Amino acid sequence: MSDQAPSARPVRILLADDQPLLRTGFRMVLGAESDLDVVAEAGDGVEAVELSRRLLPDVVLMDIRMPRMDGVAATRAIVDARLPVRVLVLTTFDLDEYVVGALRAGASGFLAKDVPAEDLIAAIRTVAGGDAVVTPRILRRLLDRFAELLPDPAATPAAALNALTDREREVLVQVARGLSNAEIATALSVSETTIKTHVGHVLTKLRLRDRVQAVVLAYESGLVRPRA
């Protein structure tokens, strides 16, 4: 399915979804990739947290709505435990309101459940590599639709943003709009390497885990406004 060369060690994946048929489908898709390895399945959030602690998978594919503990709470438990595990949330548009919560809880991104197989595989590799997956159109729909869930920018201290240079702030705005490093480089007429450096500085100065948290902060601080 992909011509990407396999890494030295396959990416270890935990599937967390209360629907066995969906887990079977994901396992079949991911099992066709030599660099991906599904190590376990969880049918609810509690089991997902327990298996994450025990097996330390590289990536958890986390459904949002599950018995005993939902995906948001499970994500928060995994992140709070400081496990070397990254969470990729799976959602449907009917459950949009949960995704902002999952991002705040520390998820490294989210995808729709009906995402094409190649996009799912690419997202897993991206998250396992330490980056985040931000699907621009879905993210914008979420932030526009649920703008009322975000704090009032007037009441949110923006002092942290003062640590950024003008160019870093400009890059953060572009990240928040869902642009890739390559797209930002084109827009600002600089090299992609330069943009990658700026993004790294932004994350370090603002003490953010990844691009997803940078996007949420940009909206929460009022640097970027929904429907702008």
C-alpha positions as YAML, in Angstrom:
chain: A
units: angstrom
residues:
- id: 1
  name: MET
  ca: [0.00, 0.00, 0.00]
- id: 2
  name: SER
  ca: [2.97, 2.29, 0.61]
- id: 3
  name: ASP
  ca: [6.50, 2.47, -0.71]
- id: 4
  name: GLN
  ca: [7.84, 3.88, 2.55]
- id: 5
  name: ALA
  ca: [10.83, 1.94, 3.74]
- id: 6
  name: PRO
  ca: [10.17, 0.05, 6.98]
- id: 7
  name: SER
  ca: [11.81, 1.44, 10.11]
- id: 8
  name: ALA
  ca: [14.18, -0.59, 12.27]
- id: 9
  name: ARG
  ca: [11.31, -1.36, 14.63]
- id: 10
  name: PRO
  ca: [7.65, -1.44, 13.62]
- id: 11
  name: VAL
  ca: [5.34, 1.19, 15.11]
- id: 12
  name: ARG
  ca: [3.42, -0.58, 17.89]
- id: 13
  name: ILE
  ca: [-0.29, 0.27, 17.89]
- id: 14
  name: LEU
  ca: [-3.11, -0.21, 20.38]
- id: 15
  name: LEU
  ca: [-6.65, -0.14, 18.96]
- id: 16
  name: ALA
  ca: [-9.21, 1.26, 21.40]
- id: 17
  name: ASP
  ca: [-12.81, 1.04, 20.16]
- id: 18
  name: ASP
  ca: [-15.91, -0.60, 21.60]
- id: 19
  name: GLN
  ca: [-16.97, -1.95, 18.19]
- id: 20
  name: PRO
  ca: [-15.17, -5.24, 17.39]
- id: 21
  name: LEU
  ca: [-15.98, -4.98, 13.70]
- id: 22
  name: LEU
  ca: [-14.23, -1.61, 13.43]
- id: 23
  name: ARG
  ca: [-11.21, -2.92, 15.30]
- id: 24
  name: THR
  ca: [-11.06, -5.86, 12.89]
- id: 25
  name: GLY
  ca: [-11.18, -3.51, 9.92]
- id: 26
  name: PHE
  ca: [-8.40, -1.32, 11.31]
- id: 27
  name: ARG
  ca: [-6.30, -4.38, 12.11]
- id: 28
  name: MET
  ca: [-6.64, -5.65, 8.55]
- id: 29
  name: VAL
  ca: [-5.65, -2.30, 7.05]
- id: 30
  name: LEU
  ca: [-2.71, -1.73, 9.37]
- id: 31
  name: GLY
  ca: [-1.57, -5.35, 9.23]
- id: 32
  name: ALA
  ca: [-0.81, -4.93, 5.54]
- id: 33
  name: GLU
  ca: [1.99, -2.48, 6.41]
- id: 34
  name: SER
  ca: [5.34, -3.98, 7.31]
- id: 35
  name: ASP
  ca: [6.27, -1.06, 9.57]
- id: 36
  name: LEU
  ca: [3.05, -1.12, 11.61]
- id: 37
  name: ASP
  ca: [2.19, -3.70, 14.26]
- id: 38
  name: VAL
  ca: [-1.13, -3.90, 16.14]
- id: 39
  name: VAL
  ca: [-0.07, -5.23, 19.55]
- id: 40
  name: ALA
  ca: [-3.43, -5.21, 21.35]
- id: 41
  name: GLU
  ca: [-7.08, -4.17, 21.29]
- id: 42
  name: ALA
  ca: [-9.17, -2.47, 23.97]
- id: 43
  name: GLY
  ca: [-12.95, -2.39, 24.11]
- id: 44
  name: ASP
  ca: [-13.27, 0.52, 26.54]
- id: 45
  name: GLY
  ca: [-11.30, 3.42, 27.98]
- id: 46
  name: VAL
  ca: [-10.28, 1.71, 31.20]
- id: 47
  name: GLU
  ca: [-8.82, -1.20, 29.27]
- id: 48
  name: ALA
  ca: [-7.07, 1.23, 26.91]
- id: 49
  name: VAL
  ca: [-5.32, 2.93, 29.83]
- id: 50
  name: GLU
  ca: [-4.38, -0.37, 31.46]
- id: 51
  name: LEU
  ca: [-2.95, -1.78, 28.22]
- id: 52
  name: SER
  ca: [-1.10, 1.46, 27.55]
- id: 53
  name: ARG
  ca: [0.57, 1.25, 30.94]
- id: 54
  name: ARG
  ca: [1.46, -2.41, 30.49]
- id: 55
  name: LEU
  ca: [2.47, -2.56, 26.83]
- id: 56
  name: LEU
  ca: [3.65, 1.02, 26.17]
- id: 57
  name: PRO
  ca: [2.52, 1.10, 22.53]
- id: 58
  name: ASP
  ca: [3.85, 3.90, 20.36]
- id: 59
  name: VAL
  ca: [0.39, 5.03, 19.27]
- id: 60
  name: VAL
  ca: [-3.13, 4.47, 20.59]
- id: 61
  name: LEU
  ca: [-5.96, 4.79, 18.07]
- id: 62
  name: MET
  ca: [-8.57, 6.08, 20.50]
- id: 63
  name: ASP
  ca: [-12.31, 6.14, 19.91]
- id: 64
  name: ILE
  ca: [-14.10, 8.98, 21.69]
- id: 65
  name: ARG
  ca: [-17.26, 7.37, 23.00]
- id: 66
  name: MET
  ca: [-16.59, 4.12, 24.87]
- id: 67
  name: PRO
  ca: [-17.99, 2.36, 27.97]
- id: 68
  name: ARG
  ca: [-16.58, 2.81, 31.50]
- id: 69
  name: MET
  ca: [-14.24, 5.62, 30.45]
- id: 70
  name: ASP
  ca: [-14.56, 7.75, 27.32]
- id: 71
  name: GLY
  ca: [-11.70, 8.56, 24.98]
- id: 72
  name: VAL
  ca: [-11.14, 12.03, 26.41]
- id: 73
  name: ALA
  ca: [-10.69, 10.74, 29.96]
- id: 74
  name: ALA
  ca: [-8.53, 7.84, 28.74]
- id: 75
  name: THR
  ca: [-6.34, 10.22, 26.76]
- id: 76
  name: ARG
  ca: [-5.94, 12.47, 29.79]
- id: 77
  name: ALA
  ca: [-5.01, 9.49, 31.98]
- id: 78
  name: ILE
  ca: [-2.34, 8.34, 29.51]
- id: 79
  name: VAL
  ca: [-0.86, 11.82, 29.13]
- id: 80
  name: ASP
  ca: [-0.98, 12.59, 32.86]
- id: 81
  name: ALA
  ca: [0.87, 9.34, 33.57]
- id: 82
  name: ARG
  ca: [3.68, 10.63, 31.31]
- id: 83
  name: LEU
  ca: [3.72, 7.41, 29.35]
- id: 84
  name: PRO
  ca: [5.81, 7.40, 26.15]
- id: 85
  name: VAL
  ca: [2.54, 6.81, 24.29]
- id: 86
  name: ARG
  ca: [0.89, 9.14, 21.79]
- id: 87
  name: VAL
  ca: [-2.85, 9.23, 21.19]
- id: 88
  name: LEU
  ca: [-4.56, 9.63, 17.83]
- id: 89
  name: VAL
  ca: [-8.28, 10.20, 18.31]
- id: 90
  name: LEU
  ca: [-10.85, 8.72, 15.95]
- id: 91
  name: THR
  ca: [-14.18, 10.52, 15.73]
- id: 92
  name: THR
  ca: [-17.30, 11.03, 13.69]
- id: 93
  name: PHE
  ca: [-18.79, 14.41, 12.85]
- id: 94
  name: ASP
  ca: [-21.68, 13.56, 15.15]
- id: 95
  name: LEU
  ca: [-19.29, 13.69, 18.10]
- id: 96
  name: ASP
  ca: [-17.43, 16.88, 17.21]
- id: 97
  name: GLU
  ca: [-17.92, 18.45, 20.61]
- id: 98
  name: TYR
  ca: [-15.64, 15.85, 22.23]
- id: 99
  name: VAL
  ca: [-12.63, 16.53, 20.04]
- id: 100
  name: VAL
  ca: [-11.61, 19.89, 21.52]
- id: 101
  name: GLY
  ca: [-11.64, 18.17, 24.91]
- id: 102
  name: ALA
  ca: [-9.43, 15.40, 23.57]
- id: 103
  name: LEU
  ca: [-6.95, 17.90, 22.19]
- id: 104
  name: ARG
  ca: [-6.83, 19.72, 25.51]
- id: 105
  name: ALA
  ca: [-6.31, 16.36, 27.21]
- id: 106
  name: GLY
  ca: [-3.14, 15.87, 25.18]
- id: 107
  name: ALA
  ca: [-4.13, 13.95, 22.05]
- id: 108
  name: SER
  ca: [-1.66, 14.30, 19.20]
- id: 109
  name: GLY
  ca: [-4.38, 14.68, 16.61]
- id: 110
  name: PHE
  ca: [-7.64, 13.35, 15.34]
- id: 111
  name: LEU
  ca: [-9.13, 11.76, 12.26]
- id: 112
  name: ALA
  ca: [-12.62, 10.93, 11.07]
- id: 113
  name: LYS
  ca: [-13.45, 7.24, 11.29]
- id: 114
  name: ASP
  ca: [-14.14, 7.11, 7.57]
- id: 115
  name: VAL
  ca: [-10.69, 8.46, 6.68]
- id: 116
  name: PRO
  ca: [-9.07, 6.77, 3.66]
- id: 117
  name: ALA
  ca: [-6.70, 3.96, 4.64]
- id: 118
  name: GLU
  ca: [-3.65, 5.74, 3.27]
- id: 119
  name: ASP
  ca: [-4.41, 8.83, 5.37]
- id: 120
  name: LEU
  ca: [-4.81, 6.73, 8.51]
- id: 121
  name: ILE
  ca: [-1.49, 5.01, 7.88]
- id: 122
  name: ALA
  ca: [0.28, 8.31, 7.20]
- id: 123
  name: ALA
  ca: [-1.22, 9.83, 10.36]
- id: 124
  name: ILE
  ca: [0.00, 6.95, 12.52]
- id: 125
  name: ARG
  ca: [3.51, 7.29, 11.13]
- id: 126
  name: THR
  ca: [3.44, 11.05, 11.67]
- id: 127
  name: VAL
  ca: [2.29, 10.77, 15.29]
- id: 128
  name: ALA
  ca: [4.74, 7.95, 16.03]
- id: 129
  name: GLY
  ca: [7.49, 10.18, 14.68]
- id: 130
  name: GLY
  ca: [6.74, 12.81, 17.29]
- id: 131
  name: ASP
  ca: [4.67, 15.23, 15.25]
- id: 132
  name: ALA
  ca: [0.95, 15.92, 15.39]
- id: 133
  name: VAL
  ca: [-1.83, 15.43, 12.90]
- id: 134
  name: VAL
  ca: [-4.02, 18.44, 12.26]
- id: 135
  name: THR
  ca: [-6.63, 18.01, 9.56]
- id: 136
  name: PRO
  ca: [-7.23, 21.65, 8.62]
- id: 137
  name: ARG
  ca: [-10.80, 21.49, 7.32]
- id: 138
  name: ILE
  ca: [-12.05, 19.34, 10.20]
- id: 139
  name: LEU
  ca: [-10.24, 21.43, 12.78]
- id: 140
  name: ARG
  ca: [-11.65, 24.66, 11.39]
- id: 141
  name: ARG
  ca: [-15.17, 23.20, 11.41]
- id: 142
  name: LEU
  ca: [-14.73, 22.18, 15.03]
- id: 143
  name: LEU
  ca: [-13.40, 25.51, 16.18]
- id: 144
  name: ASP
  ca: [-16.03, 27.41, 14.24]
- id: 145
  name: ARG
  ca: [-18.90, 25.24, 15.41]
- id: 146
  name: PHE
  ca: [-17.81, 25.08, 19.05]
- id: 147
  name: ALA
  ca: [-16.30, 28.52, 19.45]
- id: 148
  name: GLU
  ca: [-18.38, 28.97, 22.59]
- id: 149
  name: LEU
  ca: [-16.39, 26.19, 24.26]
- id: 150
  name: LEU
  ca: [-13.22, 28.25, 23.96]
- id: 151
  name: PRO
  ca: [-12.41, 30.78, 26.65]
- id: 152
  name: ASP
  ca: [-13.18, 34.42, 25.93]
- id: 153
  name: PRO
  ca: [-9.93, 35.77, 24.46]
- id: 154
  name: ALA
  ca: [-10.43, 39.00, 26.42]
- id: 155
  name: ALA
  ca: [-10.27, 36.96, 29.62]
- id: 156
  name: THR
  ca: [-7.34, 34.80, 28.53]
- id: 157
  name: PRO
  ca: [-3.86, 36.10, 29.38]
- id: 158
  name: ALA
  ca: [-1.80, 36.38, 26.21]
- id: 159
  name: ALA
  ca: [1.43, 37.15, 28.06]
- id: 160
  name: ALA
  ca: [2.98, 33.87, 26.93]
- id: 161
  name: LEU
  ca: [2.79, 35.05, 23.34]
- id: 162
  name: ASN
  ca: [5.05, 37.99, 24.21]
- id: 163
  name: ALA
  ca: [7.96, 35.54, 24.25]
- id: 164
  name: LEU
  ca: [7.58, 35.05, 20.50]
- id: 165
  name: THR
  ca: [9.29, 37.14, 17.85]
- id: 166
  name: ASP
  ca: [7.12, 38.76, 15.19]
- id: 167
  name: ARG
  ca: [8.08, 36.05, 12.70]
- id: 168
  name: GLU
  ca: [7.38, 33.25, 15.20]
- id: 169
  name: ARG
  ca: [3.97, 34.75, 15.90]
- id: 170
  name: GLU
  ca: [3.33, 34.94, 12.16]
- id: 171
  name: VAL
  ca: [4.29, 31.28, 11.80]
- id: 172
  name: LEU
  ca: [1.99, 30.33, 14.69]
- id: 173
  name: VAL
  ca: [-0.92, 32.03, 12.92]
- id: 174
  name: GLN
  ca: [-0.23, 29.98, 9.80]
- id: 175
  name: VAL
  ca: [0.04, 26.76, 11.84]
- id: 176
  name: ALA
  ca: [-3.31, 27.58, 13.46]
- id: 177
  name: ARG
  ca: [-4.84, 27.92, 10.02]
- id: 178
  name: GLY
  ca: [-3.80, 24.36, 9.29]
- id: 179
  name: LEU
  ca: [-0.93, 25.00, 6.89]
- id: 180
  name: SER
  ca: [1.95, 22.53, 6.63]
- id: 181
  name: ASN
  ca: [5.57, 23.63, 6.97]
- id: 182
  name: ALA
  ca: [5.95, 23.53, 3.20]
- id: 183
  name: GLU
  ca: [2.85, 25.68, 2.70]
- id: 184
  name: ILE
  ca: [3.98, 28.20, 5.31]
- id: 185
  name: ALA
  ca: [7.41, 28.36, 3.68]
- id: 186
  name: THR
  ca: [5.80, 29.18, 0.35]
- id: 187
  name: ALA
  ca: [3.51, 31.79, 1.89]
- id: 188
  name: LEU
  ca: [6.38, 33.52, 3.70]
- id: 189
  name: SER
  ca: [8.97, 33.02, 0.93]
- id: 190
  name: VAL
  ca: [11.49, 31.21, 3.11]
- id: 191
  name: SER
  ca: [12.84, 27.67, 3.23]
- id: 192
  name: GLU
  ca: [10.93, 24.80, 4.80]
- id: 193
  name: THR
  ca: [13.91, 24.21, 7.12]
- id: 194
  name: THR
  ca: [13.57, 27.78, 8.40]
- id: 195
  name: ILE
  ca: [9.87, 27.24, 9.13]
- id: 196
  name: LYS
  ca: [10.61, 23.98, 10.93]
- id: 197
  name: THR
  ca: [13.07, 25.89, 13.12]
- id: 198
  name: HIS
  ca: [10.51, 28.60, 13.87]
- id: 199
  name: VAL
  ca: [7.87, 26.02, 14.77]
- id: 200
  name: GLY
  ca: [10.34, 24.35, 17.12]
- id: 201
  name: HIS
  ca: [11.06, 27.68, 18.82]
- id: 202
  name: VAL
  ca: [7.32, 28.37, 19.18]
- id: 203
  name: LEU
  ca: [6.71, 25.00, 20.83]
- id: 204
  name: THR
  ca: [9.69, 25.40, 23.15]
- id: 205
  name: LYS
  ca: [8.92, 28.97, 24.22]
- id: 206
  name: LEU
  ca: [5.24, 28.24, 24.83]
- id: 207
  name: ARG
  ca: [5.99, 24.85, 26.43]
- id: 208
  name: LEU
  ca: [3.71, 23.04, 24.05]
- id: 209
  name: ARG
  ca: [3.84, 19.36, 23.20]
- id: 210
  name: ASP
  ca: [3.10, 19.63, 19.50]
- id: 211
  name: ARG
  ca: [1.34, 21.52, 16.69]
- id: 212
  name: VAL
  ca: [-2.11, 20.52, 17.90]
- id: 213
  name: GLN
  ca: [-1.60, 22.26, 21.23]
- id: 214
  name: ALA
  ca: [-0.19, 25.24, 19.34]
- id: 215
  name: VAL
  ca: [-3.40, 25.47, 17.29]
- id: 216
  name: VAL
  ca: [-5.61, 25.32, 20.37]
- id: 217
  name: LEU
  ca: [-3.51, 27.97, 22.15]
- id: 218
  name: ALA
  ca: [-3.66, 30.26, 19.12]
- id: 219
  name: TYR
  ca: [-7.46, 30.18, 19.27]
- id: 220
  name: GLU
  ca: [-7.70, 30.33, 23.05]
- id: 221
  name: SER
  ca: [-5.40, 33.36, 23.22]
- id: 222
  name: GLY
  ca: [-7.33, 35.20, 20.53]
- id: 223
  name: LEU
  ca: [-4.38, 35.26, 18.13]
- id: 224
  name: VAL
  ca: [-6.66, 33.54, 15.62]
- id: 225
  name: ARG
  ca: [-10.41, 33.88, 15.85]
- id: 226
  name: PRO
  ca: [-13.07, 31.39, 14.70]
- id: 227
  name: ARG
  ca: [-14.84, 32.44, 11.51]
- id: 228
  name: ALA
  ca: [-12.06, 34.97, 10.91]
...
